């Protein structure tokens, strides 16, 4: 049988180490799907087809697969609506730096531009969420585009999109495809004079703070050693949590909307703030009267969130290692000790209040449930987390260990990501514990993917924090001075739905049952869902409450009361008063 263009594509993906494609089969995609079938599956050195229920989930799954393995992952969609569904998950993958290749099949090439059935233009639609995006129209062009897409996704850590009409995919190959050869990424060290200037600034400053992001990945020990030498407290972003919080005696928590601990106040009290590998987007949480240095491998990110007096273009680990011999040890530890003590106080008296003395509180306090999950989960578990309140509970109560992995839609901020992310992570790491921390809003949006979990018997553990409301949106409305509206939904027995499709499911309303239910689910040989019916009035309180926020909340509560909601206002106050940051 003659080698087709589709065969050539699949051969190139196998050469690049791909063993799975996530997607839904159909019409113009069928030549590619048949090439996958003829590859024999991963057991025979080929590629497996993972059949999801919605193409959006395919892209999310591929994003998590790539983030879990560090290798290229692939998703696919048929022409028109099929590949259009990929776009949200591809935005998430691209913004997360996940090497993902998307195969967007297309209508017959002779019909492009005619308003044909299901016609869209993928080569235009995916331009903003990709670093490579090309339409293939000839057999001579195809192998070069395949190689270019694979190289772009892997070396650029982002999304590449191949638009391939079905009739082109089934044509015989006429050009050869060279082997895939991926270069090793370089380590970038700044010039000596830049390092010396930063060292001088550190030596001249009495109080130095560090704020670390995703870019400290692989540089944990170097950053901690620097902090010890210069007496610097270390705050971190949500993406940086996994890579810097563990085994770190200088940790002071996180700032931002999900923040906790002393990070916010500590970095505002510094003479010099060093931003390490972070593109933290919320400039209102960064100090504007503190001299700031920023180290990043991506120079385009330097200075775009806050004014930076000391820009340093380089790899965080290499830069910190070059910097360390040039900085003086700071013997005055009062600044560091002050914020470590403050952090300890806040964690025990404020953040700790979320989870303490909650054993009998009904509805279940989600903070308490999250703290139990942290104790029970494996030391190397992979956590996927829905956007919204689940991100708050994960950020504050699920602790990194140096072996645990955290995947969420941290930059794109999409709902419904946790379960499809878990599908990709579990497919990539079948022997590892994968826990989806899902909200009822996110789970219900792509609820059909529990069928994917059931069909493949993926041992994903779904911890569903069900407050029957869009909790983050509720908080946003109240802070803006608006009574919450349109956020509450009717209760649903998700555990019963899980049981109906062959997934172990248990619904928990009594906090005394949480530990046993979670332990049972985590030990279950197969997929499991624990539905935790949590307090819908439990809100996230940021590390610093502004006068505008308090005014907005008070205004919203007055509107609730005036509209006959006195009882609701009282219950909300009772649920959250103990969680308001105290001096």
N, C-alpha and C positions, 0 to 999 in steps of 0.2 A: 504493500500500500504506500502511495506517495506521501511524503511528509508535507503537511499543510502548514499554513501560517500559524494556526492555533497550536499545532504540535511544536513548532519552533518556539513559541512563547512559553509553553509549559516546560520544554527542555531547558530554556534559559532560566526559568524560576527554580527548577530542580538544581541546576548548576550553582545558583545563588543560595542554596540551602533551604528553600521553601518546602515545607511538608504539608501545609494546609491552605485551603482557600475557603473563606467564609462568604456565603451568598445564597441566592435563590436562582434556580435554573430557569431557563425560558427563552423562547424564540431566537432572537439574534445572538444570544449568548451560547446557544446549544453547541456550536462547533468547538468552543473552548471547553465546555463541560465534557463533551465526548473525548476530547484530548486528555482531560484529567482522568476520565474513566480508563482510557487505554494506557495511562501511565502505571496502572496497577496498584495505586495507593501507596502510602508511606511504608507499609510492611514490605513492599517489593521495590523500594527505592524511588517510588513515585510520589504523588500528591493526593491527599485526602480531600474530599469535598465535605465541608461542614454546612449542613442545611439549616439556616436560621429561618425565623418567621417574618422578619422585616429587614430590609437591606440596611436600615440605620443601625440595627444591632450588629450586622456584619462588619460595618466599619468600626464601631466601638470595640467589637471583639478583636479585630485585627490590631487596633491601637494598643489594647492591653497585651496581646500576644507579643507585639514588638517591644513594649516596655518591659515585659517580663523576661524575655530572652535576649534582648539587645540585637535581634536579627530582623531581617526583612519579613514582614507579614503581608498577606494579600487578601483583598476582598473584591467582590465582583457583583455587577448588576446588569440586568438586561436593558434593552433600549428604552429611552423615554422615562416613564415613571420608575422603572426598576433602578436605574443608576442614579436618578435624581434623589431617591431615598437615601443614598449613601452620604449625601452632602453634610449633614449635621455631624455624623461620626467622623468624617474626614476633617472637618474643621477642628474637632477635638484632637484628633491624631496629629494634625499639622502644628497646632499651637503647643502641643505637649512634646514636640520633637520626636515623634515616633516614626521610624522608617516603615512606611506603608505604601504599597502599590495598589492602586484601584484599577480594575479592568472595567471600563464603561463601554459595553457593547452598543452598537449604533444601528440605525435603520439601513436598508440597502444603499450602498454608496451612490448608485445612480439616482436615488430619490432625494438625496440631501439638498435642502433648499426649496423643496416643492410643497411644503406643508403636509408631508406624508403622515400617515397614521402613527401616533406616538412620537412624532419628531420633536426632539429638543436638540440643543447644541452643547454637548458635554465639554467640548474643547473651549467653549466660552464660559460655561457655568462654573467650572471648577478652578478657574484661574486664581481666585483669591485665597483658596485653601490648598494650594499646591505650589511646589517649586519646579515641577516639570509637568506639562500638560499638552499633549500633542495628539493630533488626528492622523491615523494611518490609512493611506489610500492605495498603496502599491506594495507588491510583494518584495520589490527591491528595497524599499524604504524600511520595511517592517523590522528586520533584525537589528538595524542600527538604532531604531527607536526603542526596541525592547531593552537593549544594553544600556542606552542612555537613561531610560526610566529607572532601571534597577540601580545603576550607579548613582543617580541623583538622589533617590530615596535613602540609600544607605549612607552615602558620604555627606549628604546634606541634612540628615536626620529630619526628614519631613515626608510629605506626601507627594507621590508621582502618580499621574493619571494617564492611562493609555485609552484613547477612544478608538474602538475597533469595530467597524461595520461587520455584520455577520457574514456577508458574501465575501468580504476580503479574508476573513478568518478561515474560511474553508477552501481558499485557493491553494494551489500547490506552491511550496516554497521555491524561490528561484535564486535567492542569495544566501550565502552562508552566514552563520552567526558565530562570531568569535567567542572564545571562553570568557566568562565573567571573571574579572580580576579587580578586587577592591583594595585600595591602598590603606595602610595603617594611618590613622589620624595623627598629626604632629602634636607635640607639646610646645606651647608657645610661652616663652619667657620674655618679659619686657626688657628693654635696654637697661644697662647698669645705672645710668644717670636717673632713670625714672624710679628704680628701686631705692636708690640712695635718697632721693627727694622725699619719698614716702617714709623711709626710715627716720629721716630727720624730723618730719612732722610728728611721728609717733613719739620720738624722744623728747620733743618740745612740749607735748601735750601732757597735762597732769591726769586727765580722765579720758581714757580711750574706750569706746564701745564697738562691738562687732555685731553686724546684722547679716546673717547668712541665708542664702537661698539654695536653689537646686544645683547651682554651679559648684558647691562644695563637695559634690559627689566624688568619692575617692580621695578626699583631702581631709577627712575627719581628724586624724591624729596630728597632722601638721597645723591645722587651725587651733585645736585645743592646746597644743604646745605653745603656739604664739600667744594665745590668750593668757596662759599661765605666766609667761615671761613678762607681759606688759600689763598684767592685772586688769584684763578686759572682760566684762560680762558679755555673754553671747546670746543675742536674741535671734529668732529665725522666722522665716516665712512658712506657710503651710507646705510648700513644695520642698523646703529645706529641712523640715522636721525629721524625715526619714534618715538623713545623712549626717546630722550634727547633734541631735538631742541626746542620743544614747551615750552612756559612759562619758558624760560631759559635766564635770563639777562646776562649770561656769555658766551653765544654762540658766537663762532668766525668762524663758517662755517665748510667746509669740505676740506680735502686735497685729493690728488690722481688725476687720469686722469680726473675726473669729478668735481674737486674741485673748490671752490669759497671762497671769503672772506679771513680772516686773519689767518686761521688755520695753513697753511703750514709754514708761517714765524714765527708765534707765538710759535709753538712747537719747532722750531729750535733755538729759542732765550732763551729757558728755561735752568735752572740748573738741574731740575728734571722733567722728563716726566713720567706720570702715564698712562699706557694703561689699560683701563677697558673693559674687555669682548670683545676684538677685535682680530681677526685673519687677520687684514688688510694685503693683499698680496703684496702690492707694496713697497718693502723695500727702493726703491730709493726715496720715498717721506717721509721716516722717518729719523730723525737725527741720525748720527753715532757718534757724539761727545757730546751727552747729556746723563747723568746718567738716566737709565730707570728702572722703576718698572712695573711689569705686573701682573694684577689680573685676573684669569680666572678659571671657574669651570672645564674646561678641561685642565689638566696639560700638555697634549701633545702639546698644542698650545703655551705654554710659551717659549719664546726665539727662535722660529723657523723663525721669520721674521727679528729680529734685536737683538743685544746683550742686555741681561737683567741682570742687577746687583742685582735686588731685585725681585725674583720670588715669587709670592703669589698664592697658590692653594686654591681657595675658591669661593663661591657665591659672586657676586659683591655687592649686597645689604647688605648681612650679614657682609661682610668684611668692607664695608664703615661705617656701623653703629657701629661696634666694634672699628674702627679707630678714629671716630669723637671725642670722649672724650679725646683722647691722643694727639691730635694735637693742637698747639698754634694758636691763631688768629693772622694773619699777618696784622699789622696796616699800613704798607707801601703798598699802592695800585697802585704804579706807573706802575709796570709791567702789571697788569690787565688792568688798565685804558688805557695804551698805545695801547694794542691790541684790546680792545673794540672800541676805537676811530678809529683805522686803519680799523677794520672790517666795521664799519659804513661808513667810507669813500669809501671803496671798493664796498660795496653793493649799495651805492647810485650813485657813479660815474663810476664804471666799470660794475659790474653785472647789475646794474640798467639801464645802457646804452643799454643793449640788448633789453629792453622792452619799454623804453621811446622814445617819438617822432617817434613812428613807426606806427601811426594810418593811414598813407597814403603810407607806403612803399610797393611796389609791385615788386616782389613776396612777399607774407606775410613772415614777420620775425617770425620764430617759437617761439622765446622767448616771443614775444608779445602775441601770441595765448595762450601759456602756462600760462602767468600771468593772462589772462582773465579767463581761466578755473579754476585757483586757487580761484578767487573771486566768481565764480558761483557755484562751487561744494559744496555738502553738508558738514557740519561740521564733519560728521561721514562716509564720503564716503570711499569706498575701491578702490584704484587705482592699476591697473595692468599695467606694463610698459614693452614695448619691449626693448631688448638689442640694444645698439647703441646710436644714437643721442637722442632718446626719453628718455633714462636714464639721459642724460645731462639736458634736459629741466625739467624733473621731479625733479631731485636733486636740481636744482637751483631756480625753480619757483613754485613748488607745496609744500605748507607748511603743516607740521603736526599740529594737534590741540590737540593731546592726545586721540582723538577718531577716527581719520582717520587711515586707514591701507594701507600699501604699500607692494605690492608683485611684485617681478621681479626675473629674473634669475641672481641674483647678484653674485653668486659664480661660477655657471656653465657657465654663459654667452651665453646662446643659443638664436638664433633668433627664432621668431615665437611664443614666449611664452605668449604674453599679452592676446590675445583673448581666447585661451584655459584656461589660468589661470582665466580669467574673467568668463568663463563658470562654473568652479568649485566654485568660490567665490559666484557667483549669485545663483547657485543651493543650496549652503549651507546657504545663507542669502537672501532669496527671497524678503524680504521687505526693503533691504538696497540698496542704490545707489552704483552701481558698474561701474567704468569707465575704459575702456581699452584705454591706451595711446599707440596707435599702429603706427609703421612706415610702409611705403608702402612695404618695403622689408620683414618685418616680417609678415604682414597681408597676403601678396600674397603667402608666403610659405605654410601657412595652411589656405588658403582662403576658402576652403570647410567648415570650421567650422562656417561660417556665416549661413550655412544651419542648423546646430545644434541649433544655437541661434534662428533662425526663427521657427524651428519646435516646440521647447519648449516654444516659446514666452518669452524667458528670457529677462527682461528689461535692458540688458547690453547697455551702451552708449559707442560707439566706436568713439574716437576722433583720426582721422587718420591724422598724420603729413606726408604729401605726398610731398617729394622733388624729386621724380623720380630718386633717386640715393641711393647707400649705403654710407651714409654720414660719418659714423665713419671710414669705410675702406678708403674712399677718403682722410680723414684727416691723417690716418696712412701712406698712400702712400706718401703724400706730406711731412710729417715730416721726412720720410726716404729718401727724396731726389728723389722720383720717381714721374713722371707725373701720374695723376690718369688715370686708364685704366680698362675697364670692369666693372665699377661701375654704369654707367648710364643705365636707362631703358626707354622704350617708355611710354609716359603718358597713364594712364588708368582712365576711369571714374568709380571709385569705388562706388560712390553714386548711379549711374545708376544700377550697379550690386546689390547693397543693395535693391533698390526699386523693382528690378525684382524678388527678393525672398521674398518680403513682409516686408522688414525692412525700416523704415523711413530713407531716405537718402537725404543729401543736400551737394552740392559741393560749396566751398567758395574760391573765388580768390581775393576778395576785403577785405582788413582788416577792413573796416567799417562795414562789415556784420558778423564778427566773433561772437560778443556778442549775437546778435539776434539768429543766427543759433545754437549756443551752448545752449542758454536758451531754445529754442524750443525743442531741442533734449532731454535735461535733464528733461523737463516737459512732454515729450511724454509718453503715457501709453503703453510701449512696447519697443522693441529694436530699437535703432537709431544709425545712422552713420553720422558723420560730416567729410567730406573730406576737409582738409585745404591744399591748394596748396601752399607750402612753398618754401622759397629760397634754392635752392640746394647748394649754395655757403656759407651758414651760417655754420661755423665750431665751434667746441668746442675748447676753449683756456684753457689749464691747468693753475693752480695757479702760476706756476713758469716756465717760458720759458728758457730752457737751450741754450747755444751757439750751441750745436749740433742740437737741434730742429730748431733754426732759420736758421742755415746753410743749413739744409736739406730742409726746406721750400723754401729758396731762390734758392737753386739748382733746386728744382722741378719747381718753377715758371720760371726760365730761360729756362728749357727744354720745358715748355709749350709755351713760347714766340718763341723760335727757331723753334718750329714745327707749327708755324702759329697761335698760340693761344693767341696773344696779348690782344684781346678783353676779352677773358675768364679770363686772369690774372688780368686785370684791374677791372673787375667786382668782382672777388674774394676779391681783396684788398679793394674795396669800401664796400663790405658787411661785412668785418671783422675788418677793421682798428680801428673802434670805440670800439671794444671789447678786444683789446690787453691790458693786465694789465699795469697800469701806476703807477709810484711811488707816 
